[in-house]
């Protein structure tokens, strides 16, 4: 019995999604390793850094106006 076109399409889609998820996981792990080995990694040997990270990019002038 041969696969119907829709079954083949579903299988190809599932394979693409699976590959994309694997690539995403690899990228996230690499980013985490980069953060761990980043410039602050050797700076605080007793544990994680107490410095805050502002991913939104607000400067101190914005924080003081809150």
VOMI-50531 format. One record per residue (C-alpha): residue number from 1; x negated, y negated, z. Coordinates in Angstrom, 1 decimal, always signed. Layout:
# residues N
+-----+--------+--------+--------+
| pos |   east |  north |     up |
+-----+--------+--------+--------+
| NUM |      X |      Y |      Z |
...
+-----+--------+--------+--------+
END
This chain:
# residues 66
+-----+--------+--------+--------+
| pos |   east |  north |     up |
+-----+--------+--------+--------+
|   1 |   +0.0 |   +0.0 |   +0.0 |
|   2 |   -1.4 |   -3.4 |   -1.0 |
|   3 |   -1.2 |   -6.5 |   +1.1 |
|   4 |   +1.3 |   -9.1 |   +0.1 |
|   5 |   -0.1 |  -12.5 |   -0.8 |
|   6 |   +1.4 |  -14.0 |   +2.4 |
|   7 |   -0.3 |  -11.4 |   +4.5 |
|   8 |   -3.6 |  -12.1 |   +2.8 |
|   9 |   -3.1 |  -15.9 |   +3.3 |
|  10 |   -2.4 |  -15.3 |   +7.0 |
|  11 |   -5.6 |  -13.2 |   +7.3 |
|  12 |   -7.7 |  -15.8 |   +5.6 |
|  13 |   -6.3 |  -18.5 |   +7.8 |
|  14 |   -6.9 |  -16.5 |  +10.9 |
|  15 |  -10.5 |  -15.9 |   +9.8 |
|  16 |  -11.0 |  -19.6 |   +9.1 |
|  17 |   -9.6 |  -20.6 |  +12.5 |
|  18 |  -11.7 |  -18.0 |  +14.2 |
|  19 |  -14.8 |  -19.3 |  +12.5 |
|  20 |  -13.9 |  -22.9 |  +13.4 |
|  21 |  -13.4 |  -22.0 |  +17.0 |
|  22 |  -16.8 |  -20.2 |  +17.2 |
|  23 |  -18.5 |  -23.2 |  +15.6 |
|  24 |  -16.7 |  -25.6 |  +18.0 |
|  25 |  -17.8 |  -23.5 |  +21.0 |
|  26 |  -21.4 |  -23.4 |  +19.8 |
|  27 |  -21.4 |  -27.2 |  +19.3 |
|  28 |  -19.9 |  -27.8 |  +22.8 |
|  29 |  -22.5 |  -25.4 |  +24.4 |
|  30 |  -25.3 |  -27.3 |  +22.6 |
|  31 |  -23.9 |  -30.6 |  +23.8 |
|  32 |  -23.8 |  -29.3 |  +27.4 |
|  33 |  -27.4 |  -28.1 |  +27.2 |
|  34 |  -28.4 |  -31.5 |  +25.8 |
|  35 |  -26.7 |  -33.2 |  +28.7 |
|  36 |  -28.4 |  -30.9 |  +31.2 |
|  37 |  -31.8 |  -31.5 |  +29.6 |
|  38 |  -31.2 |  -35.2 |  +28.9 |
|  39 |  -33.2 |  -38.1 |  +30.2 |
|  40 |  -31.7 |  -37.9 |  +33.7 |
|  41 |  -32.2 |  -34.1 |  +34.1 |
|  42 |  -35.7 |  -34.5 |  +35.7 |
|  43 |  -34.6 |  -37.6 |  +37.5 |
|  44 |  -32.5 |  -36.0 |  +40.2 |
|  45 |  -33.9 |  -32.6 |  +41.2 |
|  46 |  -31.6 |  -32.3 |  +44.2 |
|  47 |  -28.4 |  -32.1 |  +42.2 |
|  48 |  -26.2 |  -33.8 |  +39.8 |
|  49 |  -26.7 |  -37.5 |  +39.1 |
|  50 |  -24.6 |  -39.9 |  +41.2 |
|  51 |  -24.5 |  -42.4 |  +38.3 |
|  52 |  -21.2 |  -42.8 |  +36.6 |
|  53 |  -20.6 |  -42.4 |  +32.9 |
|  54 |  -18.4 |  -44.8 |  +31.1 |
|  55 |  -17.4 |  -43.2 |  +27.8 |
|  56 |  -15.1 |  -46.0 |  +27.0 |
|  57 |  -18.0 |  -48.4 |  +26.9 |
|  58 |  -16.7 |  -51.0 |  +29.3 |
|  59 |  -19.4 |  -53.2 |  +30.7 |
|  60 |  -19.8 |  -54.4 |  +34.3 |
|  61 |  -18.0 |  -57.7 |  +33.3 |
|  62 |  -14.9 |  -55.7 |  +32.5 |
|  63 |  -15.0 |  -53.7 |  +35.7 |
|  64 |  -15.3 |  -56.8 |  +37.9 |
|  65 |  -12.2 |  -58.3 |  +36.3 |
|  66 |   -9.9 |  -55.4 |  +37.4 |
+-----+--------+--------+--------+
END
